[in-house]
């Protein structure tokens, strides 16, 4: 799994639910900035991965199954 693919899936999940990533985070009981693009990499440029706990919270809050979430991953990454 690619780091960028996971973030695209989160972005797509927010769009599918007609909300911003910030609104998706709040709905999931998370800090509104957790999905900001500037937080997707560390200051040193290392990718920051979303924890399985965070993914579970987002899927629960949006009533999305793992199978449905998997379909939100892009077919190709640039």
N, C-alpha and C positions, 0 to 999 in steps of 0.2 A: 504494500500500500504506500502510495506517495503522500507526503506531507501536504502538497498542494491539492491533491485530490480530496483529502479529508476536509480541508477548508472550503473547497468548492461545494462539497456536499452540504456543509453547514450553511453557506450562503444560499444554496438552492432551497434548503429547508425553510429558511427565513422567507424567501420569495414565494415559495409555495403556500405559505401561511399569511401572505400579504403583510409582512412586517419587516422591519429592519433587523439587523443582527443584534442591535442593542435591545430592541423590544423582545426578541427571542430569548436573549439572556435573562432579562427581567422576568418574563413569563416562566422561565425555568428555575427561578429563585437564585439566580446568579447575579454578580455585579454586572451592571450594564456595559462595562467596558471590556469584559472578558473576551469578546469576539472581535475587538477592533483590529483592523489590519496592522496597525503598528505593534500589536502584541503577538503577532504570529511568528515573530523571530526575536531572538534575544538581541541586546545591544551589540553583541559580537557577531551577529548574523546566523546564529545557530537556530534551527527550526524549533519552535515550541509546539509540542503535540498536545492535543486535547485529551484529557484523561477519560477513561472509560466511565467514571462516575459522572463527569460532565455530559458525556454523550447520553448516558442513561437518563439524566434529568431532562435533557432536551427532548428526547424521544417520548418520555412519559408526559411531559407538558404539552406536546403537540399531538399526542395519541398516534404516534408513528411507530410502526413495527421496524425491526432491524431489516427485514426484507424490503420494506418501502424506502428506508433510508439508503440502502445499498443502491437502489435505482437512481438516487440523486447524484451519485458519483459521475463525473464526466467520462465520456467514452474515450476521449483522448485529452492529454494534457500538453499544453504548449511548452 
